[in-house]
Amino acid sequence: MTTTVHGYPRIGPDRELKRACEAYWAGRSSAAELDAVGARLRRAAWEAYSEAGIDEMPSNTFSYYDHMLDTAVLFGAVPTRFGRPEEAEDRATELDRYFAMARGVQETAPLEMTKWFDTNYHYLVPELSPHTAFRLAGAKPLSEFTQAKGLGYLTRPVVVGPVTFLLLSKPAAGAPEGWNPLELLDGLLPAYAELLRRLRAAGAEHVQLDEPVLATDRGRAAVGEFERAYRVLGQEKDRPQITVGTYFGPIGTEALEAFKRTGAERIALDLVAGPDTAEELAAVSGLGDKTLLAGVVDGRNVWRTDVRAALSRLTPLMGLAREVVVNTSCSLLHVPVDLDAETGMDPALRARLAFARQKLDEVALLGRALSDPDGAAADLERARADLPEPEGFRNAQVRARLQSLGAEGEQRLREGRWNSEGEPQYLPTTTIGSFPQTEEIRKARAEHRTGAIGEEEYEARMRGEIDKVIALQEDIGLDVLVHGEPERNDMVQYFAERLGGYTTTAKGWVQSYGSRCVRPPILFGDVHRPEPMTVKWATYAQSRTSKPVKGMLTGPVTMLAWSFVRDDQPLADTARQVALALRDEVADLEREGIRHIQVDEAALRELLPLRASERQEYLDWAVGSFRLATSGVGERTLIHTHMCYSEFGEIVGAIEALGADVTSVEAARSHMELVDDLDRSGYRRGIGPGVYDIHSPRVPSAEEIESALRTALRAVDPARLWVNPDCGLKTRGYAEIEPALRNMVQAARRVRADLAG
C-alpha cells in the first residue's frame, strides 16, 4: 500500500513567499533572489514528504502566484496586451510579464480573478479566443522535476488538465458571442503531449493532470471531450503514466466509465467531498487494471482524521482497482502548514486538529495500517483514542434561544429602499469598508497584543486613525463614509476573536491569492456574542462627521466560509448560531443611531454547491441566516451587503432574496459583465458594481470609471446605482487609493450631472 498527496502549502511556515514576492514587486530584491526563495520552499516541501514517509511526492505544485496562471504561461496563452515573450529574454522580464498578468500595471489591466471552485482560493482566469495558438512555451514543470531529482526525489509533476483549463478560461474580448473555449481542445492537446514527452525524457515515471471540473455540472456535460482528450494523450508512446486528478466532489459513473476507456493509468478521487464514490466505483464494476488514488484525508479542513472511518472507506476499495494508493482529498494548499507552531492553543482543542504537516503523518499512518496492520497497531490505537471536549464546545443557552426563536426574523423583504434622506438622488458614493492598514496601525496592534501599550493608548491611536480616515473621505467628497477598520486584523478573524465558540491561531496562515494570506479562525463550538464588538468604533466615527457612517459586520455565511468549521453538525445550524450573534450586534448599532449597516456576505457564491441539484437547500439556509441577522431593523435603517470575486449570474435571485437594500459586488476586472446578469434577472434593488479594482496597484482614471458607470446604467436604474470600489482598501496604500477615490467621485459627479440635466 503506497501513499501520496495532491500538494502542499506554497507560502512557507512564516509566509516566506509573501515577503519574497512583495520585496521583488517593490524593487528591493532581484529575480535571482526571488527564485532562490522559491527553490528553498520547494525543497522544504519535499523534505516534509520524506520525513513523514510519503512514498510518491508531487512536484510543480509550487507557484509564485497561481497555478492556472502558470498553466496559461506554460502553453503560451498570454494576451497580446502583455507583450510577446522573446526567445532570449532575461528572467526579470519573464517574471514581470507574469506578475503583470496577475496584478496589472498602470497602463495594462490584469486578468480577471475569481474563486477556485467552492474554496476561498482565487485563481487568474485565462483569456482565450478562436485565434489562440497553443504551444509548449515554458519549462516550469520540467525545471521543478529536475530540481527535485537533483535532491534525490523522483516526483510526479502536477499540471492543470486540458479540460479544466479550458472550461475555467473565459472568451477574450472580441470572441464571437456564444463561443466556448472548450472548442480549442484539439489545438491544445499537442502542447500537452509535447510536455509529457519532455517529462518522460527527463526521467518522470508519473504525471498528474488535474481535472477537478469533473465534479461540476459543466465538467459532467463535457465527459465526451474529457474521454477524447485522454484517449489522445494516452496514445502517446514516450510518456509517463498519467494520473487524472479529481477532487471537491464525486465525478459520477459516466465520467468513471469514460476514464476506464482512456489510456490513462490512474485516477485520484475525493472520498471526503464525495463519500458516495465507493458506490459509484462498484456501480461501474471497479477500475479494472487501473490504479485508484483514494483521497480519504481531508485537504480542506483542520480536524484530525477519524482513522477508523478512513480505514472503513479504504477497505471496500481494495477489490475495485489494480492498486489503491492512500491520498489526501485535494491539495493541502487550503490548510495551514504546521500545528506545532500553535503552542498557546487549548490542549483539548489542539489534540483534535491536524494541519498540513500532520496530515502527511495521517496519510502515512493509513498506508502503514493497510500494509502492516500489526506494525501500525500502536500508532492506530493512539489515533483512535477518545478526546475530551474543549471548553466552550456546547452552550445550552444558545441552543435554547435558537429553538425558541424558530423562523422568526427571516421575513424582512421590503421593496424600494436604496438610499436615505440627504444622500444624492443618483449615484451615491461610498467604499466597501476598510482603508489601508499602514505600518503605524500594524505596529499599534502588535504593541497592544504584546502589552507594550495599554488599552487606553491603543484606543487613542485607533481613534486618531479614524479621525484621519473620516477627514480624508470628507475631503474627497464621498457620500456615505466608513470608519476604515484600523482595529481589525481581518474581516473574519476580528469577529472570531470576540465570539464564543471560535478560536484563532498564531501562524495558521493560508494563501488566498498571490501574496495575500489569511488566518482562518477555527469554529469549534456553539457561537455566541459575549458583548458588543463594533459599536464603539462606529459611533465614534459617526460623532466626527455629519455624513452617515456605515456600521461594518461580516455575515454568517462568510464567517463560515472563511473559517475552519466544526463538522459534527449541519452547516445550516452553525450559520443560524452566528446569525443570532450578529443580530444582537445589528440591533445595538441601530440603537446607537447608525443608519447604514453593512453585513458582508463576500462568500455567498463561494459556498454554492458545485452541483445544481444541491444548491437550493444551501441557498435556503444561507439566505435565511442573513435575514435572521438583519431583519430586526427599522424602516429608516439601510442594510448593505458586499460580495467578492464570484460569478453572480447563478445566484442573482438569492441576492435579491437576502433583502439587503444595497448590494456591492466585484465588477471591475470582469468589465461590468455583471450588469447583463442583472438585466436578465430583473434585479430591482440597490446595486454597487465595483468600478475600481483594488487588487491591482494601478489607479483608474476618471474617464475609465465614468465609462464603467455608463455601462452599468444600461441595466440599472440610476436611482438604484451606487458607486464604490469592488472590495475593501486594506491591502493598498494611500498613494494608490486617494487618487483612485478622487477619480471615482469625479466620475460619479459627471454622470450625476448628466442625469440631473
N, C-alpha and C positions, 0 to 999 in steps of 0.2 A: 504494500500500500504506500504510494508516494504522495507527496504534499506539494502544494504551490499556493500562490496568492495572485490576485489581479494586479496589485501595485501598492505603493507605499506613499505616505505624505511627502511632498516635494520641498516643503518650506524649511525643514530643519527644526530641531528641538527648540531653538531660540530665534526662529524666524530669520535665519541667516540669508535665505533667498530674498526676502523682502528688503533687507538692508542693502544687499549687494545690488539689486536692481535699482533701487532708489538712488544709490550712490552713483551708479552709471548714468541714470537719467539726468542727474544734477551735474554731471561732468566731474565728479570727484574721484572717479576710478575709470580704468581703461577696459576695453573689451577683453583683454587677456586676463585682467583681474576678475572680471565677472565670470569668465569661463572657468577660472580656477576654483571659484566657489561652487559652480555647478558640478565640476568633477568631484569635489570633496563630498558634496551631498549625495551624489550617485553612489560613490564608494561606500559611504556610511550606510545606505540602504542595503546594499549587497552584503555588507558585513553583518547587519542586523538579521537578514535572512539566514546567513550561515550560522550565526550564534544560536539561533532558535532551532536550527535543524530542518529548515525548509529545503526540500530536495530539488525543486525546479524553480529557478529565480527568473522573474521578468526583467526586461530592460526596455528602454525608450518610454518609460512611464514618467520620467522627469520632463519638466517643461519650464522655460523661463516665464511663460505667461499662460498658455492654454494649449491643450493637445489638438483641438480642432484647428486652431490657427497653425500649429505645427504641420498638420496634415495638408492644409491648403498650400503652405510654402513648399512642403516636400514634393507636391505634384504640380507646382508651377501655377496655382490658381491665385495669382496676385493681381488685383485690379490695376489697370493702367495708371490710375492717379498716383500710385505709389512708385512708379517708375519700373523699368525692367532690369532684372539682375544682369550684370555683365559677367563674362567668363572669369575674369581675374580680379574681381572686386575684393577689397580687404574685409576683414571680419567686422570692423566697426560699421562699415557701410551696410553690410548684411544685417547686423543687429538693429541698426537704426531704422531700416525699412520694416523689419519685423515689428519693432515697437511702435512705429508709426501706424501700422495696420491695427494694432491693439489700442493705442491711446490717441491717435491723431496728432497732428501738428497744426500750427496756427492756420496754415493755408490749405490743409487737407483733412477732411473728416475721417474718422476711423471706421472700421467695420462695425456693424450692429452687434450688440451683445444681448444675450438672453440666457435663461436658466437651462442647465443641463438636466433634461427630463424633469423629475419632481424633486430635485435637490436644490440646495442654496448655492451650488457652484455655478458660475456664469461662464459661458463659452462664447467665442467670437464666431459670428455667422458668416461663412464664406459667401461671396457674391459670384454667381456663375451665369453664363449666358450661352445661347446656342453656339457661339463662336469660341467658347473656352476650349483651348487645346492643351490637354494634359501631357505632362512628360515627367520623368523622374528628375526633378530639378535640385534635389537636396540629398544629403547623406546622413542625416541625424540618426536614424535607426542603426545604420551601419557603424557610425563612429562610436555610439554608445555601446553597441555589442562588442566592438573591438576594444574599448576601454575595459569592459568587464572581463573579456577574455585575457587581456594582459595582466589582470589582477588574479587570474586563476578561476574565474567564474564563467561557466558556459551558460548563457542566459537565453531566454525566449523573448525576442523582440515583440513589442506590442504596438500595433498601429490601428487607428480607427478604420473600420472596414468600409468598402466602397459603397454599400447600400446605405449605411448610416450616414456616411459623409455626404452623400448626395441628398438624402431626404432631410437632413438638418441644414442644408445650404438654402439660400434664397435666390430668386431670379434677380440679376443685376438690373439697374436702371436701363430701360430701353429694351429689355427682353420682351418677346411677344406676350400678350395677355393670355393667361392660362398655361403658359409653358412651364414644364416641370423639370427641375434639374436632373431627375432620375433618367431622363432621356439621354443623358451623357454617359450612361453606364458603359456602353460598348467602347467608347473612346477612352474611358478611364482605366479599364481592366489591363490593357498592355503596360501601363505605367506600374500597376501593382505587380504584374508578372515580372517585370524587369527588377523591381525591388526584391522579390522573392529569389530570383536567380542570384543577385549580388549577395544577399544574405547567406544563401547556401554556399556560395563560393568562399565566403569568409569563415565558414565553419558552423553556421547555425543549423541545428537539428530540428528546431521547432520555431514557428512564428505564430503569433496570435493576432487575428483580425477581429476587432470588436464590433459586434452588431447589436447593441442594446436596443436599437429601434424596433427589433422584432418583438419586444414586449409591448409595443404600442399598436393602436389600430392602424396607423399609417404603415407600420412595418408589416403587419399581418396581411395588409392589402397588397404588399409588394413581395409576397413569398415567391412568385414566379421569377421576378428579377433576381431575388436572392439565390434561388436554385441555379439560375443561368450563370450568375457571377461565379459561384463556387464550383460549378462544373468546368467552366473555362479555366479558373485558377488551378483546380485540381488536376487538370490535364498537363500542366507544366511538368516537364521531366526533371529538370535540375532545380529542385525547390526543397525547402524544409517541409516537415509535416505541418499541416495547417490546423490550428485550433480556432474555432469560431467562438468568440467570447460574447455571451449574452448575460444580461443582469437587469435588475429593477422590476422583474416580474416574470410570469410564465410566458412562453412563446407560442404555445398551442400545438396541437397534434399535427396540423397541416405543415407548419414550419419544421417540426421534427422529422416528418416523413420526407420533406424536401431535402433536409440536411442529409438524411441517410442515402439519398440518391446522388449526392455530390461526391467528389473525390477528397473532400476534407476529412481528416482522420479523427479529429477530436472536437468536442463541443463543451463549453462551460455553461452551466445552468445555475440559476439563482434559486436555491431551495428555501431561502428566508422570505423574500418578497413573493415567491411562487411556491407556496407549500404543497400545491396540488401537482407539482411537476412529476413526482414519482408515479402518480396515477396516469398522467399523460404519457410517460415513458412506457408504462405497462400497456396502455391502450394501443401503442404503435409496435408492440412486441419487442420493446427494447431497441438498443442501438446496434445490435449485431456485433460486427468486428470492430466497431469504433469505440473510442475512449470517452468517458464522461468525467469532466471536472466538476465535482459536486460542491456547490457553494453553500456550506452549512454554518459558517461563522459569519455573523452579521458585520458587514463592512460599513454600515451607516449609523449604528447606534453604539453606545459605550457600555451596555450591560454585558456582564460576563456570560459567556456561552453556557447554556444548560447542556452539559456533555451527555447526559442521559438522553435528552431529546434529540441531540445531534446524532448520536450513535443509532438511535431508533430510526432516524431518517436515512442514514447511510446503509444500514444492513439490508433493507429490501432492494437496494440498487445493485447489489453485487451480481445478481444474475441478469441484469439488464444491459450490460456493456462488457466489452472485452476487458476493460480495466476501469477502475474507479479511482480518481485522484481527489484527495481532500483539498478543498479550496475555500477562499472567502467568497461571500456572496457577490461582492463587487470590489473595486479598488478601495484601499484603506485611506485614500485621499480625503475621505469625508469624516475622519475621526482624528483626534489629537494624536501626537506622536508617542508620548510615554507617560504612563500613570505614575512612574517612580518620581516624577517631578512634583507630584501633589502631596507634599509632606504634611501640610496643615489641614487636610480633609478629615472629617469624621471617620474613624477607622471602620465603623459598621457600614457606612456607605461605600467607602473606598474598597472594601472587600467584595462588593457587588459589581465592580467596574472592570473594564478591560479597554485600554487604548490600543493604538496600532501595534506597538511593540508586544503587548501582552496577547493580542490576537494572533500574532505569529506563533507564540507558545501554544495557544489553544489549537491551532491548525496542526502543529507538530504532535501534540498530545493525542489528538483524534487519529492521526496517522499511525502512531505507535500502538494505540489501543486496538486498532483493527489488524495490524501486522503482528503484534506480540502482546496479546491481552494479559498474559501473566506478568511480563516485564513492566507493563504500564499500570498494573493494578493499584499500586500505592499512590501514584500520581492521580489516577482516576478517582480514588476514594477521597483524596483531599479536595479535588474539584467538585465532588458531589456533596460535600458537607453542607448541612443546613446553616443558614446565616441569620443572625439576629436582625430585627427590623431597625433601621436607623431612626433616630429621634425625629419626630415630625412626619413620619410616614402616613399616619392616619389622624384625621381630625374630625371627631364626631359632630362638632358644631357646624362645620362646613357642609357635611353631608346632610345633616338635618335641615339646614337652611335651604339647600337646593331642592330637597324633596318637597318641602312645604311651598316653595315658590312655583313649582310646576312650570307651565308655559307662559306665565305672566311676564310681561315686559318685552315680549318678542313681537308685538303688534304695531310698533311705531312705523308707519309708512305714509308720510304726508307728501303732498304734491306742491310743486311750485315755489319752494323756498330755496333761493341760492345766493342771496346777498341780504345785507342788513341796512337799516336806515343810516344814512351818512356816507355810504360807500358809493363809488361811481355806478351809474346805471349800466354801463358797459365795461367789460374787460377789467375788473378789479385786479390789482397785482398783489402777489404775496410770494413767500418762499415756502419750502416744504417743512423746514423746522430748524435743522442745525446750521450753525455758522462755523467757520474754520476753527479747528482745535489747535491753537497756537502752542508754541513751546512753553509759554508762560502758564497756560491753562494746564497742560500736562504736568508741568513742574509743581504747580499748586496741588493738584490731585495726588501726585506721588508723595509730596511732603505731608499732606494730610493723612494719607494712608499709613505712613511710617511713624506718625506722631511728631514730626519735626515742626509742624504748626498745629495749633488748636482749632477747634470748631469755629470759634469767633473770627479768627484771622482768615480761615478758609472761606467762610461765607462772605466776608468783606471783599475778598478777591473776586469771588464769583459775582457778587453784586456789581463790582466795578466793571467786570466784563460785560454784564448785561447792560449797564449804562452805555457802554461804547456801542454795542450792537443796536440798541434802540435808537441812539442818536444817528448812527450811520443809516439805518433804514429810513428814518425821517428825512435825512438829507437827500437820500436817493429818490425819495418820493413814493415808496411803497405804500399800499393802502391798508393791508392787514398785516400786522407785524408778528414776529416771533421773538422769544427771549434768547434764542441762539443755542440753548442747551450746553453751556460751558461745564455744567456739573455732571454731564453724562459721558461715561466712557463708551457706551454702546446703547443703541435703542432697545435692545432686549436685556442685556446684562444689567443695565441700571435698574430696571424694574425687578429683575430676578433677585438682586441683592436686597430688595425691600419687601419681597413677598415670601410668606411662609410656604414650605414645600419645595423650594428651589435651593440649590447651592451653586456656587461658581468656582472656577478653577484658577490656579495661579499661572499655568503655562499651557492650558488646553487649547492652543491656537489651531485653527482650521482655515485653509485657503478658501476665500470667497471668489476672488478673481485677481489675476495679476499679482501685485504685491499686497493686495488688500486681504487681511486676515481678521478673523473674529474668534472670540472665545465663547462658544455656545454654552449657556448655563445647563445645568442638569436638573430636570424637573423630576423629583423622586417621590414626592408625597402630595398630600392634599393641599391645594393652594388657597391662601387667604391673605388679606391685607391687614397687617397689624396697625398701621397708621397712614395718614396721607403721604403721598410720595412726591407730588409735583406742585402742590398748591402754593407753597410759599414762594417758589420761583416765579410762577405765572402771575401771582398777584403783585409781587414786587415789580415785575416788568410792566404790568398794566398801570401801576402807580407812577411810572416815569413817562407816560405818554397819554395824549387824549385819543389817539387812534386805537382801534381794537387790537388786542394781542391774543393769539391763539394759544389755548392750552394744548399740550402735546403728549399723547399717550400712544402706546403700542398695543395693537389689537390682539384678541385671544388667539386667532389662527396663527398670526406671525409669532407670538410668544411660543407657540408650539413648534412651528416650522423651523425656527432658528434656535431651538434648544434640543438637547437630547432628552427625550420624553419617556417617562415610565411606560413599561409595556405590559403591565398587569391589569389594565382596564381599558375600555374603548377610548379612542381619542376624543370622541364627542363628549364623554363625561368629563374628561380633563379640561376641554375647552370651556365648558359651562362653569367650572370652578374658577378659571382665570377670568371669564367674563363677569362673574359676580364680584370679584375683587375690583375689576375696572369700573363696574357700575357705581361702586361706592366712591371711587375717585372722580368720576364724571359728575356725580351729584355734588361733591364738595367744591369742584371748580365752578359749577354753575352757581352754587350758593354764595360764592365769593365774587360774583359779578363777571366771570369770564363768559363771553357770549359766542365765541368761536372755539370749538373743541375738536381737535383733530385726533382721530383714533386710527392709526396707520394699520392697514392690512396689506402691507407690501407683499406678503407671501400667499395671498388668496389663490392666485393662479398656480403657484408653485406646488401646492399640495394636491392639486386636482389629479385624481387617479389617471393613469395612463390609458385605461380602457374606458370607453364611453359608457359601457353598461354599469360601471361602478360609480359614476360621477354624481348622479342625483342625490344619492344618500349622503355623500360628502358635502355637497353644496347645501343641503338642507340643514345639517348641523353647523356648518361654517357660517351661513347667513344667520341662523338662529342665535349663535353665540355673539355675533356682532350686535344684533338687535337687542339681545339681553343686556349687553354692556352699555348701550347708548339710548335705549328707548325711554329712559326715565326723565329726560329733559323737557323743558317747556318749549312753547312755540317760538319764543324770542331767541332761543339758542340755536345756532347753526352747527350741525355735525359735519365735519370734513373727514375724509379718509384719503389715503395715498397708497398707490400700488407701484411696485418697481418693475424691473425688466421682465416682461412676460408677453405672450401673445394673448390679447384680451378678447379676440373675436368670439371665442368659445364660451365666455362667461359674462358677456355684456348683460344678459338677463339677471344673473346673480348679482352683479354690481348694482343694478337698479334695485333689486330686492333688498339690499342692505339697508336702504332707507336713508343713506347719507345725503345731505343736501348738496355737498360739493365733493367730487372725486378728482384728485390729481393723479396723473398717470405718466409713465415714460412715453415719450413720443419723438424726442429729438433725433436719436440715432436711427429710428425707423422712418424718419422723414414724414411724420404725420400720417402714417398708414392707418393708424387707429381711427381717424375720422371716418373712413369708409365703413368700418365696423359699426361705428355709432350711427351713421346714416342708415345703414341697412336695418339696424335693430330698432330704430325709433326711440333711441335713448332720449329722455326728456328731463334729466336732472342737471344740476350744475356740473361743469367739467373743466378741468385744467390740464389739457395735454401739454406736457413739458416742452418748452421752446428752447431750452438751453441744456446741453449735455454736460453734466458736471463730472462725468467720469473721464473726460478728456481735458488736458490743460489749455486747449485753445479757447479764445474769447470770441464768441459770435458777435457779428456786427449788428447794429440796429436794423439794417436792411434785411439781413438774414432772418432775424427774429420776426420782423414785420411780415416777410413772405410766409413764414410758418403760420402766423396768426391768420393771415388771409386764406391760407389753405384750410385751416380749421373752420373758418367761418362758412365754408362751403356746406358743412354738415351740422354746425352748431348755431343755434340762435344766439346773437351777440349778447343778449341779456343773461345768458347762462354760461358764457365763456369766461373762465378765469385765466390769468396769465402767471406762470410760475416756471422755475427750473424743473427738471424732471426728477430730481432727488435732493436729499439734503446736501449741504455745502461743507460738511465736516472734513472731507479729505482734501479740499482745495485750499489755496492760500488767498489772502486778501488782495494780492496783486492781480489775481485772476478774477475773483468773484465780484469785486467792486465795479470794474468797468463793464463786466457782463451784465450785472444787475442794472446799471445805469442805461445800458443799451436796451435792456428788456423794458424798462419803464418808458424810455423814449419811444420805442416801437409801439407799445400799448397806447400811448397818448396820441400818436399819429393816427392809428386805426380808429381809436375812440373819437377823435375829432372828425374823421370822415363819416363815421356812423351818426354822430350828432348833427352834422351839417347837411 
